[in-house]
Amino acid sequence: MLWPGLVAAWELSPDEVAYVNHQQGTKCRDCGTQIRGMALARAILAWMGENGPLREVLKRDRWRGLQVADMNGCAGVSESFSRLDGYQRADFPDFDMQDLSLPDDSFDLVFHSDTLEHIPDPAAALRECLRVLRPGGRLCFTAPVIVGRLSRRRDGLPPSYHGSPDTQPEDYIVHSEFGADIWTLLAEIGATSLHLETVDYPAGLAWSVGRPDEARRSGSEARAVAPPEIKPPENEPPAALPDPVADAVDEEVSPVHLYDQDALATRHNHEFMNDPAFRRAYARGVKAAETDYRWHWRVHVGLWAAQAASKLPGDFVECGVNRGFLSSAIMELLDWDRTGRTFHLLDTFSGIDPRYVSEAEEAEGILEKNRKTIDSGFYVTSADAARANFSEWKNHRIIVGAVPETLSQIEARQIAFLSIDMNCMPPEVAALAYLWPRLVDGGFILLDDYAYVGYRQQKLGMDACARKLGVSVLSLPTGQGLIIKPPRAPLAGTGPLAAIKRLFRA
C-alpha cells in the first residue's frame, strides 16, 4: 500500500512500513473491511455494549432509531449503518469538518476513519464532532499512527499525499502525522472517558470519545445512550427476533441503502443486487475467486454487457482471466454451453510479464506492485485452478501465455464480447487493436481498469488507441470503460428511410 516516496517522506522504518501496509491493505474476505475498519467497529460495539458482527447487531430493533453521522465513510462499517433511517453521510472535503453545518446535540454517534490527518486544524474538527453529539453520545474514529514517535505537523515540509503516487488532490494532502501522543489532542479539547480499541496492534487502532460535559465512566457505564425504545402496536404481539442466519441468506438490498464498496459510494438505486439471476451469477464468480471482492456493481456492468452481446453473433474473449470471477459469472448467467459459443480465456497465469511493461508504468512501480500481488495470492501462478474452475463447461478454451504473443491463438472469426483486464497498458492496447477487426457491429468491449484509481497509463493508452479506431471510451464510475463498436455505414437503399418507402410501396 505504501510507495517509496511516501515511505521517505514519513521516514518510516521497515517495521513501520509493514504494519501500516497491514493496516491499509489487509481486508476481511467476507465484508471487505480493512484492519482499521475492524478496530472502528469494535470501538462502536464497545460503546453500544454489544457483541457480534456490527452488521448483525444493527439489525436488532433496539438500534433502529439510532441517529448516526458518518463523516467520510469506512468500508464495511458505513455499509452496516446505511440500513438505518437515521444514518447520514457527507464525505470530506465536500463539507468542512472544522465548521459543521449541523445543529448541537443531534447525533447519538459520529464516526470517521483516517480523515483527521488531512484536516488543517484537527482539534477544531474534533470539537465540532463532539458538539453535535447528544448527551451520552459517542465519537469513534481512526487515524494512522506511528506508535514509536511523537506527532508532528507537516507545515514547512514538502507536500505529502495519501491515496496513490499519481493522485495528488488537495483533500489527499497530509497536514498531521500522528504519533503515540495523539491522546493528548483528545484530552486538550476536553474529551472524557477516552477508550482505545486495537486489532493486530499496532496496525489497527480506534478511539472512542465522550462529550466534554459527560461524567467520567468506566466499563459498561460508558454506554450512556439507551437504545431507542420500540413499542409494538397495542393488541399485537412483539415481533420475533431476527434470525441472523436467515438474514445472511435472504437479505435484500433496499433502494435507500448506501452502496459503498470497490471505491464507489452512491445512494443511487442498486436493486439489481436482489435479482435472483444476478445473485446466482455473482455467487459463481465468488466461488471461482474463492473470496468475495465486493465487486457487485462492476460485475453488474459486465453481466449487462455480456447479456446484450449474447444477442449478437460471435464468441466471447477475456484477456486477463486470473481466477475467472467475471467470466464464471457470465457463463453461469447465460447457461453457457447452451449458447453454442466458445469463451476464449487468456492469461499468463503468472502475473504481469515484465517484457510488456511501459517505461511510465515501470517508473510508477508496477513491477513491485505485481510482485506483492503475486505474494498476496491475488494473482494465480498456475492455470490449474482455472482449468478446474471452468471444467463444468465444455465450450471454453484456456490460452496460457503473454499477450500479445497469444492473440493469434484465438480462432474466433467473430467476437461479440471482449473483456480486457491485464493491469498493464501495452498488452491491453495490443489486444484491442488486434481483435477490433473481428468484433461484430455492436460488439461490446469492457475495460476493467480504464478509470480505476492507480491505472492512469492504461487510460491514456486506451484513449489513444480508441482515437485511431475512430471511437471513444465511456468512462464509468465503477472504474471501468465501455466501448460499443459502431455499425458500418449502410449501403445505399438499405437504410431506415429506404425501408419505410419500400413498406409503403408494398
N, C-alpha and C positions, 0 to 999 in steps of 0.2 A: 504493500500500500504506500510505502514511502519511496521517494526517489532521491538520488544523490544530492540534488540541490537543496531539498528540504532538510535532509539529514545534516548537511553542512551548516545551513542557516541556524538550525536548532542546536548544533554542536552535540549531537547525540552519540552515546557510546553504543557498541554492538548490542549490549543487553537492553538498552533503552529502545533501540530500533526494533528488537524482537518483540517486546511486549506492546509497543504501540501498533506494530503490524498485526499482532494477535487481537488487540482491542478493536481495530478498524476492519480487519479482513475476515475474521472467523465468524461464521453465521450458523444459526440453528438450521438444520436440514428441514425441519418441519415448517417453521413460520418465517424464516429469513432474517430473524433478529440477530443483530451483532452483539458482541460481548457487552458493549456499553448499554445497549438496549435491555439486555438481561438484568444488568445492575439497576437500571432505572425502574424496571418492572418490580424488582424486589423491594426497592425503596417505597414505591407506591403501595404495594401489598402490605408492607410492614405498617404503614400509616393506617391502612384500612383494617388491619387486624385479621387479614385473611391468609389462607394458604391455597396453593394450587396454581395452575396456569392463569395468568391475568385474564385472558380472553374468555375462560370458562367462568371465573369469578364474576365478571361483569355481566354475565347473562342472568344473574340472580336478581329477583325483583327488588331486593333491598337497596340495590345501587342504581335503579332505573332513573331516579330523579337527580343524579349527581350532575353538578354544573362544572364543566371542565374547560380550561383554556390551554390549548396546545400551541406553543409559541413557535415551533419550527419543524415539527414532525420527527418521528423516530420509528423506523420500520418495525412492525410488529406491535409496538405499544400504541401508536396512532391508530392503526387498523382496529385494534381491540376496542378503543374508546369511541371510534367513529360510529358505532352502533347505538350510542346513547343520544337521546334527543337534545340533551344539554351540552353536547360537545361542540366546541368552536375551535377553529384553527385559522391562524393567519401567519404566513411564512415570512421570516426575516429575509431580505431587508424591505419587503413591501410595507412594513409598519415599523415604527420607531420604538424599540423596547425601552428606550430611555425616557419616553414620554407617551405612555399608553393612553389611547383614547377610549378608556374603559372606566366605568364608574367604580367607586370604592365598594368593597365588601360584596363582590358579585360572583365569585367562584369558590367552589369547595377545593378545587385542585388546579394548580398551574404547573405545567412541566415544559421543559425544553431540553435538548440534547446537543452537546458540542456546538453551542451557539455563542456562549458568553465571551469566548476568546476573540470573536470577530466584532465586538461592540466597543466603541471608543471609551465609554465610561461604564464598566461592568457593575460598579456599585450602584449607579443610578438605575440600571436595568433591574437589578435585584430588588431595590427598594420599590420600584413600580410593580414588580411581580407580587411582593408582599402586600402592597397597598390594595390590590384588587381582590385579595383573599377575604373570605368570610371569616368570622370568629371560629377558631378551630380548624381553619383550612390549612393546606399544606402546599409548599413549593418543593418540587422534586426536579433535579436536573443532573446532567453530567457535563463534564468539561475535561479535555485532555490534560493530564497532569504528569509531569516528570517528577517522580517522588523523591529523587535523590538530590534535589536542588531547591532553591527558593524562587518565587515568582519574579518575573521581570517584565517591564514594558518594552515594546519594540520601538518606541519613539527614538528617532535618530538613527535607527538601524536600517539596512536595506529592506525593502518590502518583502514580506514572506507570505505565501498564499497556501491555503489548503485546497483540496479538490483534486487536480491533476496538473502535471507540469505545463500543459499547453492552455490552461484556462486561468485567467487572472482577472475576473470581475471584481469590482470594489467590495462586494459582500464576502469574498473569499479571503480578503486580506486579514492578517493576524495582528491584533493590537496588543494582546497579552499572552505571555507564556506562563502557565500556572505551574507552581511547584508545591512542595509539601505544606507550605503555609497558606494555602488557599482558604483554610477555615478562618483565618484572621479577617479576611474580607467579609465573611458572613457575620462574624461577631461584631465587626465595626459598624455594620448597618443596623445592628440591634436585633438580629435574629436570635431566637431562643430554641432550646431543645434540638440542637444540631444532631443529625443522625447520619451515619455513614454505612453504606452497603457495598460489599465487594464481591466480585466474581473473578476468579483466577487472578488474585492480587499479584502485581499492581495493574493488570490490564483493565479490569472493569471496576470503576469507582462511581458511585452516585450519592448525592446528598439530598437529605430530606430536611426542610427548614420550616420552623413555625413562625407565626406572626410576632412582631416585637411586643405586642400588648398581651400575649398569651403567657400564662404562668408556666414555669418550667415543669416538665413532666418526664416520666421515665417509663420504660416498658410499655404495657398495653394502654396506659393512660395517655400516651402520645396521640392516640386516635381521638381527637376532640370532636369530630363531626359525626353525629349519629346518622346511621343510614336513613335515607328518606323513608317515611312510613307510607306503605301502600296498603290501603284497606280494601278488601273485596266489597262489591256491592251488597247491600242488605239482602238477606234471604238467599244468598248464593254462597256455596261452599268455597273456601280458598282454593285457588288453582294449584294443581300438583306441582311439585318442584321440578325444574327442568332436568332432563336426562342428558348428562354431558356426552355420553356415548352416542345417543341418537342424534344429538345436535351436531356432533362432528361428522356424522354420515349424511344427515339430511339438511343441514343448514343451507339456507338460500341467501342470496345477496339482495338487499333492499336497494331501490334506486336512490335512496337518500344517503346511503353509506359512502364514506370516502374510500376511493381506490388509491392506495399508496404503496406501491411496490415497483421494483425494477426501474427506479429513477423516474417514475411517473406518478404524480399525485393529482387527482382530479375528483370533483364531485359529479362529473357527467355520468349519465346512465350507463351502467355496465351489467345489465341483467343478462347479457349473453352468457355470463358465468353460470346461470341457472339452467341453461338449455341442456337437456339430457345428452344430446349428441355431442355437444362441446365437452361436457364433463367426462364422457367415456373416452373421447379422443385425447383430452388433456391427461387423463389418468394413464393412458397408454404411453404418452410421452414421458411421464414421471417414471413409469416402470422401466423404460429404456434407459433413462438417465440415472436411475437408482436414487433419485432425490428430486424434490420439488424446488425449482429455482424461482418460483413465484413469477412466472413469465406469462400470466394469463392473457393480458391484452396483446402482447407480442404474438403469442400463439393464435389468438383470435384473428389477428390480421392475416397470419399465414394460412389458417384454415379457410378464411373467406376467399383469399386469392386462389387457393387450391381448388375449392369447390366451384368457383367461377371458371377456372381453367379446365375443369373436368367436362365442361360443355363444348370444349374445342377439341379438334383433332390433335394428336401428338402425345409424346411421352413426357415424363417428369424427370427433372435433374436437380440434384442438390450437390453443390460444391462446398465441402466443409461439413460433413455429416456428424463427425465425432461419435457420440453415443447414440445419436438418432432420435433426439427429443422431438423436433418438429416433424421429421419425415415419418416417424412412427405414428404420431398423432394424425397426420394426413391420411396415412394408409388405413388407420382404424376408421376414420370418418367416412372415407369413400368406399369401404369394403373392397380393398384394393384389387384382389385377384379377379373380381367381377368386372373391373374396368377394361380388362384386356390390354392394358398399357404396361410398360416397363418403367420402373423407377431406377434411374442411374444414380448411384450413391458414391461420391468421390471424397477421398480424404487421404492425407499422408498416414493417418493413424499413428503419428509420432510428433505431433505439434507442427509449428511453423518451420518450413525449410529455409535455413538462413541464406541460401543461394538466391532466393527471390524476395529479399527484403530491400526496400528502397533506402537510400542514404539518409533521408529525413527520418524515416521510421527507426533506423538503427541509432541515429543520434538521440532519438527520444526514448531509447531504452527498450525497444520491442523484444530484443533477444533475451534480455534479463527477465522481462515480464513473461516471455514464453517459457523460460526455464522454471520460474516459480509456478506457472500454471500447470506444467507437467508434474512438478514435485507435489502440488496440492492434490493431484489426482483428477483435476477437471478435464484435462486432455487425456484421452486414452493413448496407450503406447503399443497397441496391437489391434488388428482388425478382428480378432477372435470374438470380442464382446459384441461387435456389430453383426458378425455372421450369426451368432446365437440369437441376437435380438430380432433380426429380420427373418429368421428361419420359418416363421409361421406363414410367410407369404412366398408364393412361387415367383411372381413377376417382379423381380428386382435383380439388380446387378451391382455388386460391390467392386469398385475400382480403387486399388491401392496405389498410392504414389503422389507425387507433387504435381499440381497444376502450375504451368501449362503443359507439362510433358504428357499427362494422361488424357488430355481433352480429346485426342484422336481416337481413344478407345470408346468414346460414346457413339454408339451405332445408330442412334435415333436420327431419322431424316427430318422429322417434325418434332418440335418441342412446344408444349403448351404452358409449362410451368418451370421456372428456373429459380432456385434459391441459392444465393451466394453468401457464404458465411465463413470466410477463411481468415479473418482478423489480420489481414495483410494486404496492402494495396496492389502490388504488381500482379499476383495471381488472380485477384478479383477482377481487375480490369481486363486481363487476358481472357478470362472465362466469358465475360460479357461480349467482348469484341469477337471472339472465335465463334460463339454459339448464336450470335444475333441473326445471321442469315437463316438459321434453322428454326428460329422462333416463328410460330404462325402469327398471322394478323390477329391482334387482340390478345396475344400471349402475355403472361404475367412474369415479371422479373422482380423478385423480392430481395432487397439488400439488407441484411440483418443489422449491420453496424453503421449504416450510412450517416446517421445523425447522432449516434450514441457518443456520450462524453468520452474523450480519450482516443477517438479514432478519426481525427480530422484528416489525416493523409488519405484515408480511404474515400472520404467525401470528395476531396479535391481531385483525386484520380478518377472517380466515377463521374463527376461533373464534366471533366474534360472529355472523357470517352463518350458520354451521352451527347455532348455538343457535336462531336464528329458524326454520331449516328443520327443527328437531327431530332433528338428528343430531349426531354428534361426529366429530372428525378423529383417525384413528390416526396418531400420531407415529412415524416410522421412524428408525432410527439412520443411514440414508443421508442424512438431512436432508429427506426427502420427507414428505408427508402423504397419507393414503389415506382416501377415503370410498366406501362401497358403499351405494347407495341402497336403503333397506329396502323390502320389498314392502308394499303396502297391505293392510289387514286383509281377510281373505277374507269373502265373503258367507256368510250362514248356510247351513249344509248343504253347504258346499263345502270344509270343512277336512279335515285328515287323518283325524280320528275319524269324520267322516261317510263318507269314502271307505272306511274299513275296514268300517263297518257295512254299506254297500252291497255290498262284496265278499262278506261272509259271508252276506248275504241271498241273493245270487246263487248 
